[in-house]
Amino acid sequence: MFPTASRLAAKPPGFIKRSAEELGRLSRIAWNTEALHTPTKPYHLLNFEDESHVASCKTMADRAVGGFSTASIDYVPADASTSSPAHARFHGSISTKLPNNWRVQRTGYAAFRNHDRGFWLFGRLYWDLDPYTFLALRVKSDGRRYTVNIQTDTIVETDIHQHRLYTRHHHVRDSPSLPNDPLSAYESPEASESPEAAKEKYPNGIPPALSDVPPPSTVMSSMSATTSGSTGWETILLPFNSFVRTNLGVVAEPQTSIIRQRVKSVGIGLTDRVEGPYDLRIHRIWATNGMSPGEIEEERRICGSAALPVDEGVRTGWVPSTAESPKKQVSSENKGKGLKGLRDEWD
């Protein structure tokens, strides 16, 4: 079987292309003097409108230790009829069945992340996210309990910083679970675990970023999952300083902040150990400090009524100029849950 032209084009960039892209990015930063102020443009880490970004990712599942869970990530072209952008589809099935191996006592997980970015002219290539406050993800979720994973260049290579991928589909429900309800296992992080396993994973209690309730620092749409006009797509902003350091699935102590200057990989995992299929669509993953008017327009076009809450304060006060009236600046007293309060988070 010979690779097609489209498959060859979708391969991750080689050394020369990586070096040219990074030199071009750094040149634009220097030319526009972006290093002298807080960046206001998005820094795309994984842009799945580009098929090569899908090809640059790898999947992981418990099959590596003899389990039976599956994981795939595929490129899905844009659909103009539904305003759905080109994106990646992370899908498969979770199984908690144990293999015939006494050393394996736990299965039921799947994940994906980008391959290590390789080398360029000046050494190993990392993402420098130090100037940014939020990790943004635009996704279309099936409601399962996904976790966002960030790996950096640390002494302990198995350290991963994690944050729950909160979506509108799995908010805490007030009503008790019904028999045979497929969502009943998503009520709490310990729903499918024994008290002993939960105590081992969370020795000092469940951190806010891994709890069932989104912490106030998370920026997301507050609309109902059943609100008419929704396209299913939504954008979630997770503060980098809210991520929790874990090691082999256990919350590590003492906690340390993400080394944002040397980020190796970003990915999403599923460890809820609920048997059955899963299907998560991902449009983009990027670092940001907020949204420009162009991004707001794209957000509304793709997410419809589930778009993030924005206001004129974001448009007029995002990059203040000397010619603007002081009345147009965003007031520090006018904080909000939506993007209006973003500036106060990083000022």
C-alpha positions as CSV (number, residue, x, y, z in Angstrom):
1,M,0.0,0.0,0.0
2,F,1.5,3.4,-1.1
3,P,0.7,6.6,0.8
4,T,-1.6,9.1,-1.1
5,A,-0.6,12.7,-1.7
6,S,-3.1,13.9,0.9
7,R,-1.5,11.5,3.5
8,L,2.0,12.7,2.6
9,A,0.9,16.3,3.0
10,A,-0.7,15.5,6.4
11,K,2.6,14.3,7.9
12,P,4.0,16.4,10.8
13,P,6.6,19.0,9.7
14,G,10.2,18.0,9.4
15,F,13.3,19.6,10.8
16,I,13.6,22.3,8.2
17,K,9.9,23.3,8.2
18,R,9.8,23.3,12.0
19,S,12.9,25.6,12.1
20,A,11.4,27.9,9.5
21,E,8.0,28.1,11.3
22,E,9.6,28.9,14.7
23,L,12.0,31.5,13.2
24,G,9.1,33.1,11.4
25,R,7.0,33.2,14.6
26,L,9.8,34.7,16.7
27,S,10.5,37.2,13.9
28,R,6.9,38.4,13.9
29,I,7.0,38.8,17.7
30,A,10.2,40.9,17.4
31,W,8.9,42.9,14.5
32,N,5.6,43.7,16.2
33,T,7.3,44.2,19.6
34,E,4.8,41.7,21.1
35,A,7.3,40.8,23.8
36,L,7.0,44.2,25.3
37,H,3.3,43.9,26.3
38,T,0.8,41.2,27.1
39,P,0.0,39.2,24.0
40,T,-3.6,39.6,22.7
41,K,-3.4,37.2,19.8
42,P,-4.0,33.5,20.2
43,Y,-1.0,31.1,20.2
44,H,-2.3,27.9,18.6
45,L,-0.9,24.7,19.9
46,L,-3.0,22.2,18.1
47,N,-5.2,23.6,15.3
48,F,-7.1,20.6,13.9
49,E,-8.3,22.5,10.9
50,D,-4.8,21.5,9.6
51,E,-4.8,17.8,9.0
52,S,-1.1,17.7,9.8
53,H,-1.8,18.6,13.4
54,V,-4.0,15.5,13.6
55,A,-1.2,13.4,12.1
56,S,1.2,14.9,14.8
57,C,-0.8,13.3,17.6
58,K,-0.6,9.9,19.1
59,T,-3.2,7.8,21.0
60,M,-2.7,5.8,24.2
61,A,-4.9,3.2,25.8
62,D,-4.7,0.4,28.3
63,R,-4.1,-2.0,25.4
64,A,-0.4,-1.2,26.0
65,V,-0.7,-3.3,29.2
66,G,-3.0,-6.0,27.8
67,G,-6.3,-4.1,28.4
68,F,-9.2,-3.9,26.0
69,S,-9.9,-0.1,25.7
70,T,-9.5,1.5,22.3
71,A,-8.5,5.0,21.1
72,S,-8.4,6.7,17.7
73,I,-8.0,10.2,16.5
74,D,-9.2,11.1,13.0
75,Y,-9.4,14.2,10.8
76,V,-13.0,15.3,10.0
77,P,-13.4,17.9,7.1
78,A,-15.5,21.0,7.5
79,D,-19.2,20.9,6.9
80,A,-20.5,24.2,5.5
81,S,-24.2,23.1,5.9
82,T,-23.9,22.9,9.7
83,S,-21.1,25.6,10.1
84,S,-19.0,22.8,11.6
85,P,-15.2,23.5,11.2
86,A,-12.7,20.9,10.3
87,H,-11.7,19.2,13.5
88,A,-10.3,16.0,15.1
89,R,-12.4,13.2,16.4
90,F,-11.1,11.4,19.5
91,H,-13.1,8.2,19.8
92,G,-13.1,4.6,20.9
93,S,-14.4,2.5,23.7
94,I,-13.6,2.1,27.4
95,S,-13.3,-1.4,28.9
96,T,-12.5,-2.3,32.5
97,K,-11.9,-5.9,31.7
98,L,-8.6,-7.1,33.2
99,P,-6.1,-9.1,31.1
100,N,-4.7,-12.5,32.2
101,N,-1.8,-10.8,33.9
102,W,-1.6,-10.6,37.7
103,R,0.6,-7.5,37.5
104,V,-2.2,-5.5,35.9
105,Q,-4.8,-4.5,38.5
106,R,-6.5,-1.6,36.8
107,T,-7.6,-0.7,33.2
108,G,-10.1,1.5,31.6
109,Y,-8.3,4.6,30.2
110,A,-7.6,6.2,26.8
111,A,-5.9,9.4,25.8
112,F,-4.2,11.4,23.1
113,R,-1.4,14.0,23.0
114,N,0.9,15.5,20.4
115,H,4.2,13.8,19.7
116,D,7.3,15.5,21.1
117,R,7.9,18.5,18.8
118,G,11.4,17.4,17.9
119,F,14.4,19.7,17.3
120,W,15.0,22.9,15.5
121,L,18.1,25.0,14.8
122,F,18.6,25.9,18.5
123,G,17.8,22.6,20.2
124,R,14.7,20.8,21.3
125,L,11.5,22.6,20.5
126,Y,9.0,23.6,23.2
127,W,6.0,25.8,23.5
128,D,6.7,29.0,25.6
129,L,3.4,29.8,27.2
130,D,4.7,32.1,29.9
131,P,3.0,35.3,28.5
132,Y,-0.4,33.6,28.6
133,T,-3.0,33.1,31.3
134,F,-5.5,30.6,29.8
135,L,-5.5,27.4,27.9
136,A,-8.5,27.5,25.6
137,L,-10.2,24.5,24.0
138,R,-13.1,24.5,21.5
139,V,-14.8,21.1,21.8
140,K,-18.0,19.2,21.1
141,S,-18.4,16.8,24.0
142,D,-20.4,13.7,24.6
143,G,-20.6,14.5,28.3
144,R,-18.0,12.1,29.6
145,R,-15.4,13.0,32.2
146,Y,-12.4,14.1,30.1
147,T,-9.2,15.5,31.6
148,V,-6.8,18.0,29.9
149,N,-3.1,17.0,30.3
150,I,0.0,19.2,30.0
151,Q,3.5,17.8,30.2
152,T,6.6,20.0,30.6
153,D,10.3,19.5,30.5
154,T,10.7,18.5,34.2
155,I,13.1,16.3,36.2
156,V,10.3,13.8,36.8
157,E,9.2,12.8,33.3
158,T,6.0,11.1,34.5
159,D,4.7,14.4,36.1
160,I,1.6,15.7,34.3
161,H,-0.5,18.8,35.1
162,Q,-4.2,18.1,34.8
163,H,-7.5,19.9,34.8
164,R,-11.0,18.7,34.2
165,L,-12.4,19.6,30.8
166,Y,-15.7,21.1,32.0
167,T,-18.5,21.3,29.5
168,R,-22.2,22.1,29.7
169,H,-23.1,18.4,29.4
170,H,-22.0,17.1,32.8
171,H,-22.8,19.8,35.3
172,V,-23.9,18.4,38.7
173,R,-27.4,17.3,38.6
174,D,-29.9,17.9,41.4
175,S,-32.1,14.9,40.8
176,P,-31.1,11.4,41.9
177,S,-29.8,9.0,39.3
178,L,-32.4,6.8,37.6
179,P,-31.8,3.1,37.2
180,N,-29.8,2.3,34.0
181,D,-29.1,5.9,33.6
182,P,-25.9,6.1,31.5
183,L,-24.9,9.4,33.1
184,S,-25.2,8.1,36.7
185,A,-21.5,7.2,36.8
186,Y,-20.5,10.8,36.2
187,E,-22.0,12.2,39.4
188,S,-18.7,12.5,41.2
189,P,-15.0,11.8,40.7
190,E,-15.2,8.8,43.0
191,A,-18.4,7.4,41.5
192,S,-16.7,4.5,39.8
193,E,-13.9,4.0,42.4
194,S,-13.6,2.4,45.8
195,P,-13.0,4.7,48.8
196,E,-9.4,3.2,49.0
197,A,-8.7,4.1,45.4
198,A,-10.1,7.6,45.8
199,K,-8.0,8.2,49.0
200,E,-4.9,7.1,47.1
201,K,-5.6,9.5,44.1
202,Y,-6.6,12.4,46.3
203,P,-4.7,12.2,49.6
204,N,-5.6,15.7,50.6
205,G,-9.1,15.8,49.1
206,I,-10.2,16.5,45.6
207,P,-8.5,19.7,44.1
208,P,-11.0,22.2,42.7
209,A,-9.7,21.7,39.2
210,L,-10.5,18.0,39.3
211,S,-13.8,18.3,41.2
212,D,-17.3,17.8,39.7
213,V,-18.1,21.6,39.9
214,P,-16.2,24.0,37.7
215,P,-14.2,26.4,39.9
216,P,-15.0,30.2,39.4
217,S,-11.7,30.6,37.5
218,T,-13.0,28.5,34.6
219,V,-14.5,30.6,31.8
220,M,-17.3,28.8,30.0
221,S,-20.8,29.2,28.7
222,S,-23.4,29.1,31.4
223,M,-26.3,28.2,29.1
224,S,-28.1,24.9,29.3
225,A,-27.0,21.9,27.2
226,T,-30.6,21.8,25.8
227,T,-30.9,25.4,24.9
228,S,-32.2,25.8,21.3
229,G,-29.8,27.3,18.8
230,S,-26.8,25.4,20.1
231,T,-24.4,23.8,17.6
232,G,-22.9,21.5,20.2
233,W,-19.5,23.4,20.0
234,E,-18.3,25.3,23.0
235,T,-15.1,27.0,24.2
236,I,-13.7,26.6,27.6
237,L,-10.8,28.7,29.1
238,L,-8.8,27.0,31.9
239,P,-6.3,29.1,33.9
240,F,-2.8,27.7,33.8
241,N,-2.3,28.4,37.5
242,S,-5.3,26.1,38.3
243,F,-3.8,22.9,36.8
244,V,-2.9,20.2,39.3
245,R,0.4,18.3,39.3
246,T,-0.1,14.5,39.2
247,N,2.1,11.5,38.8
248,L,0.8,8.2,37.5
249,G,-2.7,9.3,38.2
250,V,-2.1,10.4,41.8
251,V,-2.1,14.0,43.0
252,A,1.5,14.8,43.8
253,E,2.7,16.8,46.8
254,P,4.1,19.4,47.1
255,Q,2.3,21.1,44.2
256,T,4.3,23.1,41.8
257,S,3.3,25.4,39.0
258,I,3.5,24.5,35.3
259,I,6.9,25.4,33.7
260,R,5.1,27.4,31.0
261,Q,8.4,28.2,29.2
262,R,9.0,24.5,28.3
263,V,5.7,22.8,27.5
264,K,6.3,19.5,25.7
265,S,2.8,18.2,25.0
266,V,-0.9,18.9,25.4
267,G,-3.6,16.3,25.3
268,I,-6.9,15.0,26.6
269,G,-7.5,11.7,28.5
270,L,-10.5,9.7,29.7
271,T,-10.1,7.9,32.9
272,D,-13.7,7.7,34.3
273,R,-13.6,3.9,33.9
274,V,-17.2,3.8,32.6
275,E,-17.5,1.1,30.1
276,G,-18.8,2.0,26.6
277,P,-18.1,4.2,23.6
278,Y,-16.8,7.8,23.8
279,D,-16.7,10.5,21.1
280,L,-15.0,13.9,21.6
281,R,-14.6,16.5,18.8
282,I,-11.8,19.1,19.1
283,H,-11.5,22.1,16.9
284,R,-8.5,23.9,18.4
285,I,-6.3,24.1,21.5
286,W,-4.5,27.4,22.1
287,A,-3.0,29.7,24.7
288,T,-4.7,33.0,25.1
289,N,-5.3,36.1,27.3
290,G,-8.8,36.7,26.0
291,M,-10.5,37.3,22.6
292,S,-10.1,39.8,19.9
293,P,-13.1,41.0,17.8
294,G,-12.2,38.6,15.0
295,E,-12.1,35.7,17.5
296,I,-15.4,36.7,19.0
297,E,-17.0,36.6,15.5
298,E,-15.6,33.1,14.9
299,E,-16.8,32.0,18.3
300,R,-20.3,33.1,17.6
301,R,-20.3,31.6,14.1
302,I,-19.1,28.1,15.3
303,C,-20.7,27.9,18.8
304,G,-24.0,29.6,18.1
305,S,-26.0,30.3,21.2
306,A,-23.3,28.5,23.3
307,A,-20.7,31.2,22.5
308,L,-18.7,32.6,25.4
309,P,-20.3,35.7,27.0
310,V,-18.7,38.8,25.6
311,D,-19.4,42.5,25.8
312,E,-18.3,45.8,24.4
313,G,-15.8,46.2,27.1
314,V,-13.7,43.4,25.5
315,R,-13.9,45.1,22.1
316,T,-13.0,48.6,23.2
317,G,-10.6,47.9,26.1
318,W,-8.6,44.9,25.0
319,V,-5.7,46.8,23.4
320,P,-6.1,50.4,24.7
321,S,-4.5,53.1,22.6
322,T,-3.5,56.6,23.6
323,A,-6.2,58.1,21.3
324,E,-9.0,56.2,23.1
325,S,-11.1,57.9,25.7
326,P,-10.6,56.8,29.3
327,K,-14.3,56.1,29.4
328,K,-13.8,53.3,27.0
329,Q,-11.4,51.4,29.1
330,V,-12.5,48.4,31.1
331,S,-13.1,49.3,34.7
332,S,-11.4,47.1,37.3
333,E,-14.7,47.4,39.3
334,N,-16.7,45.9,36.4
335,K,-15.5,42.3,36.8
336,G,-17.6,39.5,35.5
337,K,-17.7,35.8,34.9
338,G,-17.3,36.3,31.2
339,L,-14.6,37.8,29.2
340,K,-15.1,41.2,30.7
341,G,-13.2,40.1,33.8
342,L,-10.3,38.6,31.9
343,R,-8.0,41.6,32.0
344,D,-8.3,41.7,35.8
345,E,-7.1,38.1,36.0
346,W,-3.7,38.9,34.4
347,D,-3.2,42.6,35.1
